[in-house]
Amino acid sequence: MRYGYFAFDHRKTSVHEVDLAQIGFAELNHALGGDQRFTEGLRPWGIDLLRTGRHEAGLFTFVYAETDELGTMGRSIAELEIAWNGRTEIPSGAQGSIPALNTAR
């Protein structure tokens, strides 16, 4: 069995539609570690891919999954989403720092 990391950019294609565009893939040598090691390595791999690729702000999905010899993703083992501001990860609690609109009248 083969394994790999996959990276996807969520790209808005219309008002109500988002397309997932694959932006990265890395085949993993499972002899060097098992599922736990590669699951733990998914976030650092994703952050490194975003930094070195100089990706703009957006939402990205990273997957550790089985793959075939052509690099086609199979069964997902671990997934995570990262909100990226163009330079660094946006912490998941960051939306609480945006002031709410006062709609009381």
N, CA, C and O atoms as a DFTB+ gen file, in Angstrom:
420 C
 N C O
     1  1       0.845      -1.183       0.000
     2  2       0.000       0.000       0.000
     3  2       0.887       1.242       0.000
     4  3       1.935       1.267       0.646
     5  1       0.460       2.263      -0.727
     6  2       1.162       3.551      -0.787
     7  2       0.362       4.589      -0.006
     8  3      -0.855       4.485       0.143
     9  1       1.093       5.602       0.491
    10  2       0.474       6.662       1.278
    11  2       1.036       8.003       0.850
    12  3       2.138       8.082       0.308
    13  1       0.269       9.063       1.097
    14  2       0.752      10.381       0.729
    15  2       0.009      11.493       1.427
    16  3      -1.053      11.290       2.017
    17  1       0.599      12.683       1.346
    18  2      -0.048      13.908       1.791
    19  2      -0.606      14.603       0.557
    20  3       0.049      14.659      -0.483
    21  1      -1.807      15.125       0.677
    22  2      -2.465      15.865      -0.395
    23  2      -2.855      17.235       0.143
    24  3      -3.239      17.358       1.306
    25  1      -2.759      18.261      -0.688
    26  2      -3.135      19.627      -0.301
    27  2      -4.119      20.184      -1.319
    28  3      -3.947      20.019      -2.527
    29  1      -5.154      20.848      -0.808
    30  2      -6.188      21.415      -1.663
    31  2      -6.496      22.853      -1.257
    32  3      -6.564      23.174      -0.070
    33  1      -6.680      23.705      -2.249
    34  2      -7.073      25.093      -2.062
    35  2      -8.566      25.184      -2.349
    36  3      -9.036      24.681      -3.369
    37  1      -9.317      25.829      -1.448
    38  2     -10.750      26.050      -1.662
    39  2     -10.879      27.313      -2.505
    40  3     -10.589      28.410      -2.028
    41  1     -11.306      27.168      -3.737
    42  2     -11.422      28.327      -4.638
    43  2     -12.880      28.580      -4.977
    44  3     -13.573      27.705      -5.495
    45  1     -13.326      29.768      -4.683
    46  2     -14.706      30.141      -4.956
    47  2     -14.883      30.333      -6.453
    48  3     -14.183      31.134      -7.073
    49  1     -15.832      29.585      -7.036
    50  2     -16.058      29.662      -8.477
    51  2     -17.313      30.455      -8.828
    52  3     -17.463      30.926      -9.955
    53  1     -18.212      30.599      -7.857
    54  2     -19.402      31.427      -8.039
    55  2     -19.926      31.772      -6.643
    56  3     -19.305      31.433      -5.636
    57  1     -21.047      32.434      -6.597
    58  2     -21.601      32.865      -5.315
    59  2     -21.827      31.685      -4.374
    60  3     -21.598      31.813      -3.171
    61  1     -22.268      30.543      -4.890
    62  2     -22.630      29.410      -4.049
    63  2     -21.765      28.166      -4.275
    64  3     -22.094      27.094      -3.767
    65  1     -20.682      28.286      -5.015
    66  2     -19.876      27.109      -5.327
    67  2     -18.403      27.328      -5.019
    68  3     -17.843      28.398      -5.254
    69  1     -17.792      26.261      -4.478
    70  2     -16.365      26.254      -4.182
    71  2     -15.764      25.022      -4.839
    72  3     -16.318      23.925      -4.753
    73  1     -14.638      25.211      -5.488
    74  2     -13.927      24.121      -6.139
    75  2     -12.677      23.818      -5.324
    76  3     -12.024      24.736      -4.828
    77  1     -12.338      22.544      -5.179
    78  2     -11.104      22.160      -4.515
    79  2     -10.044      21.910      -5.579
    80  3     -10.178      20.997      -6.394
    81  1      -9.003      22.711      -5.570
    82  2      -7.908      22.560      -6.531
    83  2      -6.710      21.955      -5.798
    84  3      -6.254      22.491      -4.788
    85  1      -6.210      20.840      -6.314
    86  2      -5.046      20.222      -5.674
    87  2      -3.819      21.084      -5.923
    88  3      -3.506      21.431      -7.062
    89  1      -3.120      21.428      -4.825
    90  2      -1.943      22.293      -4.937
    91  2      -0.669      21.597      -4.471
    92  3       0.419      22.166      -4.563
    93  1      -0.800      20.369      -3.970
    94  2       0.396      19.683      -3.498
    95  2       0.172      18.207      -3.259
    96  3      -0.943      17.764      -2.985
    97  1       1.255      17.450      -3.368
    98  2       1.244      16.010      -3.087
    99  2       2.653      15.588      -2.715
   100  3       3.626      16.040      -3.319
   101  1       2.758      14.725      -1.724
   102  2       4.047      14.139      -1.350
   103  2       3.819      12.683      -0.990
   104  3       3.046      12.377      -0.082
   105  1       4.488      11.782      -1.698
   106  2       4.384      10.365      -1.353
   107  2       5.234      10.107      -0.115
   108  3       6.328      10.654       0.026
   109  1       4.717       9.267       0.780
   110  2       5.376       8.972       2.045
   111  2       5.918       7.555       2.050
   112  3       5.298       6.646       1.498
   113  1       7.061       7.365       2.665
   114  2       7.645       6.038       2.818
   115  2       7.156       5.478       4.143
   116  3       7.672       5.836       5.201
   117  1       6.164       4.602       4.087
   118  2       5.533       4.084       5.292
   119  2       6.491       3.234       6.120
   120  3       6.208       2.957       7.286
   121  1       7.600       2.822       5.555
   122  2       8.598       2.068       6.314
   123  2       9.270       2.965       7.353
   124  3       9.867       2.461       8.304
   125  1       9.181       4.287       7.185
   126  2       9.807       5.229       8.110
   127  2       8.896       5.632       9.262
   128  3       9.310       6.389      10.141
   129  1       7.676       5.143       9.269
   130  2       6.742       5.481      10.347
   131  2       5.349       5.006       9.994
   132  3       5.070       4.654       8.848
   133  1       4.484       4.999      10.982
   134  2       3.113       4.555      10.771
   135  2       2.140       5.710      10.729
   136  3       2.523       6.873      10.603
   137  1       0.861       5.359      10.837
   138  2      -0.199       6.358      10.731
   139  2      -0.070       7.471      11.759
   140  3      -0.295       8.632      11.420
   141  1       0.281       7.164      12.995
   142  2       0.372       8.200      14.019
   143  2       1.440       9.226      13.661
   144  3       1.207      10.429      13.778
   145  1       2.604       8.763      13.226
   146  2       3.692       9.697      12.878
   147  2       3.281      10.598      11.720
   148  3       3.524      11.805      11.753
   149  1       2.661      10.016      10.700
   150  2       2.311      10.807       9.529
   151  2       1.100      11.698       9.777
   152  3       0.987      12.764       9.172
   153  1       0.189      11.274      10.663
   154  2      -0.920      12.151      11.042
   155  2      -0.385      13.372      11.774
   156  3      -0.832      14.489      11.515
   157  1       0.566      13.179      12.686
   158  2       1.168      14.288      13.420
   159  2       1.977      15.203      12.503
   160  3       2.112      16.392      12.789
   161  1       2.506      14.678      11.427
   162  2       3.300      15.473      10.496
   163  2       2.501      16.221       9.457
   164  3       3.067      17.000       8.690
   165  1       1.184      16.002       9.411
   166  2       0.347      16.620       8.379
   167  2       0.316      18.145       8.511
   168  3       0.497      18.843       7.513
   169  1       0.092      18.677       9.709
   170  2       0.029      20.145       9.886
   171  2       1.368      20.805       9.541
   172  3       1.376      21.771       8.778
   173  1       2.507      20.321      10.076
   174  2       3.784      20.958       9.695
   175  2       4.044      20.909       8.187
   176  3       4.568      21.865       7.617
   177  1       3.679      19.802       7.544
   178  2       3.857      19.702       6.096
   179  2       2.998      20.746       5.386
   180  3       3.457      21.414       4.460
   181  1       1.749      20.879       5.829
   182  2       0.843      21.843       5.207
   183  2       1.311      23.280       5.372
   184  3       1.291      24.056       4.416
   185  1       1.731      23.637       6.574
   186  2       2.223      24.990       6.830
   187  2       3.458      25.273       5.979
   188  3       3.586      26.352       5.400
   189  1       4.363      24.303       5.908
   190  2       5.572      24.480       5.097
   191  2       5.221      24.668       3.626
   192  3       5.819      25.500       2.944
   193  1       4.251      23.895       3.133
   194  2       3.821      24.025       1.736
   195  2       3.258      25.420       1.480
   196  3       3.558      26.036       0.458
   197  1       2.445      25.916       2.404
   198  2       1.863      27.255       2.227
   199  2       2.932      28.341       2.272
   200  3       2.892      29.284       1.481
   201  1       3.878      28.214       3.184
   202  2       4.938      29.229       3.300
   203  2       5.851      29.237       2.084
   204  3       6.117      30.297       1.517
   205  1       6.330      28.076       1.679
   206  2       7.278      28.026       0.563
   207  2       6.606      28.298      -0.768
   208  3       7.254      28.761      -1.707
   209  1       5.314      28.017      -0.860
   210  2       4.582      28.277      -2.095
   211  2       4.056      29.686      -2.189
   212  3       3.506      30.085      -3.216
   213  1       4.223      30.450      -1.111
   214  2       3.761      31.834      -1.048
   215  2       2.303      31.969      -1.474
   216  3       1.947      32.802      -2.307
   217  1       1.482      31.126      -0.876
   218  2       0.054      31.116      -1.209
   219  2      -0.653      32.311      -0.587
   220  3      -0.313      32.755       0.510
   221  1      -1.632      32.816      -1.304
   222  2      -2.430      33.930      -0.826
   223  2      -3.374      33.461       0.267
   224  3      -3.481      32.265       0.537
   225  1      -4.051      34.401       0.889
   226  2      -5.002      34.082       1.949
   227  2      -6.109      33.183       1.421
   228  3      -6.547      33.314       0.278
   229  1      -6.549      32.274       2.269
   230  2      -7.631      31.384       1.887
   231  2      -7.771      30.225       2.846
   232  3      -7.115      30.167       3.886
   233  1      -8.639      29.303       2.473
   234  2      -8.878      28.094       3.256
   235  2      -8.279      26.921       2.491
   236  3      -8.484      26.783       1.285
   237  1      -7.538      26.079       3.202
   238  2      -6.845      24.952       2.596
   239  2      -7.153      23.679       3.372
   240  3      -7.281      23.704       4.597
   241  1      -7.271      22.575       2.658
   242  2      -7.480      21.265       3.264
   243  2      -6.264      20.409       2.991
   244  3      -5.742      20.382       1.876
   245  1      -5.815      19.704       4.030
   246  2      -4.680      18.795       3.925
   247  2      -5.136      17.407       4.343
   248  3      -5.846      17.248       5.336
   249  1      -4.718      16.397       3.572
   250  2      -5.183      15.026       3.799
   251  2      -4.001      14.076       3.790
   252  3      -3.122      14.163       2.932
   253  1      -3.991      13.170       4.753
   254  2      -3.065      12.032       4.760
   255  2      -3.921      10.854       4.344
   256  3      -4.902      10.532       5.014
   257  1      -3.559      10.200       3.237
   258  2      -4.432       9.170       2.676
   259  2      -3.646       8.093       1.951
   260  3      -2.460       8.243       1.658
   261  1      -4.338       7.015       1.677
   262  2      -3.787       5.985       0.797
   263  2      -3.753       6.559      -0.612
   264  3      -4.554       7.429      -0.955
   265  1      -2.833       6.076      -1.417
   266  2      -2.729       6.548      -2.792
   267  2      -2.333       5.384      -3.696
   268  3      -1.797       4.381      -3.226
   269  1      -2.594       5.519      -4.968
   270  2      -2.144       4.499      -5.911
   271  2      -0.837       4.946      -6.562
   272  3      -0.292       5.996      -6.221
   273  1      -0.349       4.153      -7.486
   274  2       0.938       4.456      -8.126
   275  2       0.899       5.717      -8.986
   276  3       1.949       6.248      -9.350
   277  1      -0.304       6.204      -9.315
   278  2      -0.444       7.424     -10.110
   279  2      -0.625       8.669      -9.250
   280  3      -0.740       9.778      -9.773
   281  1      -0.649       8.486      -7.924
   282  2      -0.834       9.623      -7.029
   283  2      -2.284      10.026      -6.842
   284  3      -2.566      11.152      -6.434
   285  1      -3.212       9.118      -7.136
   286  2      -4.633       9.384      -6.944
   287  2      -5.006       9.059      -5.505
   288  3      -4.668       7.991      -4.994
   289  1      -5.701       9.977      -4.857
   290  2      -6.063       9.802      -3.459
   291  2      -7.091       8.696      -3.293
   292  3      -8.057       8.595      -4.048
   293  1      -6.851       7.865      -2.276
   294  2      -7.783       6.806      -1.910
   295  2      -8.399       7.105      -0.555
   296  3      -8.810       8.236      -0.293
   297  1      -8.465       6.102       0.304
   298  2      -9.074       6.228       1.631
   299  2      -8.317       7.250       2.471
   300  3      -7.096       7.185       2.608
   301  1      -9.072       8.194       3.029
   302  2      -8.500       9.232       3.881
   303  2      -8.248       8.673       5.280
   304  3      -9.101       7.991       5.848
   305  1      -7.062       8.969       5.833
   306  2      -6.716       8.547       7.189
   307  2      -6.822       9.727       8.150
   308  3      -7.285       9.557       9.278
   309  1      -6.404      10.915       7.727
   310  2      -6.496      12.129       8.552
   311  2      -6.679      13.335       7.643
   312  3      -6.130      13.392       6.542
   313  1      -7.464      14.301       8.123
   314  2      -7.713      15.532       7.375
   315  2      -7.679      16.717       8.323
   316  3      -8.016      16.598       9.501
   317  1      -7.270      17.859       7.797
   318  2      -7.349      19.092       8.568
   319  2      -7.512      20.257       7.621
   320  3      -7.102      20.203       6.462
   321  1      -8.123      21.321       8.140
   322  2      -8.282      22.559       7.382
   323  2      -7.463      23.642       8.057
   324  3      -7.401      23.722       9.284
   325  1      -6.840      24.471       7.243
   326  2      -6.052      25.587       7.746
   327  2      -6.525      26.859       7.052
   328  3      -6.559      26.937       5.824
   329  1      -6.889      27.851       7.858
   330  2      -7.179      29.191       7.337
   331  2      -5.842      29.927       7.318
   332  3      -5.125      29.960       8.319
   333  1      -5.516      30.514       6.173
   334  2      -4.195      31.105       5.943
   335  2      -4.369      32.561       5.572
   336  3      -5.214      32.883       4.736
   337  1      -3.580      33.466       6.182
   338  2      -3.722      34.894       5.880
   339  2      -2.712      35.391       4.840
   340  3      -2.614      36.593       4.589
   341  1      -1.971      34.469       4.243
   342  2      -0.967      34.845       3.248
   343  2       0.447      34.776       3.793
   344  3       1.411      34.752       3.028
   345  1       0.576      34.745       5.118
   346  2       1.896      34.643       5.759
   347  2       1.942      33.603       6.865
   348  3       2.986      33.003       7.121
   349  1       0.785      33.390       7.530
   350  2       0.743      32.466       8.661
   351  2      -0.669      31.916       8.852
   352  3      -1.630      32.409       8.261
   353  1      -0.771      30.903       9.673
   354  2      -2.067      30.291       9.964
   355  2      -2.906      31.224      10.828
   356  3      -2.388      31.867      11.741
   357  1      -4.194      31.293      10.540
   358  2      -5.127      32.061      11.359
   359  2      -5.657      31.105      12.427
   360  3      -6.272      30.093      12.094
   361  1      -5.427      31.410      13.702
   362  2      -5.922      30.516      14.762
   363  2      -7.430      30.340      14.668
   364  3      -8.140      31.273      14.292
   365  1      -7.925      29.158      15.006
   366  2      -9.350      28.870      14.857
   367  2     -10.216      29.768      15.719
   368  3     -11.386      29.961      15.389
   369  1      -9.705      30.329      16.807
   370  2     -10.475      31.232      17.647
   371  2     -10.408      32.678      17.193
   372  3     -10.975      33.552      17.849
   373  1      -9.728      32.952      16.085
   374  2      -9.515      34.334      15.645
   375  2     -10.805      35.035      15.257
   376  3     -10.894      36.259      15.363
   377  1     -11.815      34.280      14.807
   378  2     -13.037      34.951      14.395
   379  2     -13.704      35.650      15.577
   380  3     -14.503      36.564      15.373
   381  1     -13.391      35.239      16.817
   382  2     -13.930      35.913      17.987
   383  2     -13.347      37.307      18.179
   384  3     -13.913      38.109      18.922
   385  1     -12.235      37.611      17.530
   386  2     -11.615      38.917      17.681
   387  2     -12.194      39.950      16.724
   388  3     -11.842      41.128      16.793
   389  1     -13.068      39.523      15.847
   390  2     -13.714      40.448      14.914
   391  2     -14.947      41.023      15.613
   392  3     -15.800      40.255      16.059
   393  1     -15.068      42.337      15.723
   394  2     -16.206      42.906      16.422
   395  2     -17.529      42.542      15.756
   396  3     -17.659      42.599      14.533
   397  1     -18.496      42.172      16.568
   398  2     -19.832      41.855      16.044
   399  2     -20.546      43.144      15.701
   400  3     -20.330      44.175      16.338
   401  1     -21.396      43.079      14.693
   402  2     -22.201      44.255      14.327
   403  2     -23.294      44.440      15.351
   404  3     -23.936      43.474      15.762
   405  1     -23.507      45.654      15.757
   406  2     -24.572      45.941      16.717
   407  2     -25.846      46.164      15.918
   408  3     -26.010      47.188      15.255
   409  1     -26.745      45.187      15.992
   410  2     -27.970      45.270      15.206
   411  2     -29.164      45.668      16.076
   412  3     -30.279      45.774      15.567
   413  1     -28.953      45.893      17.393
   414  2     -30.049      46.305      18.276
   415  2     -30.463      47.733      17.950
   416  3     -29.613      48.592      17.720
   417  1     -31.744      47.981      17.929
   418  2     -32.264      49.316      17.633
   419  2     -33.131      49.778      18.761
   420  3     -33.671      50.883      18.712
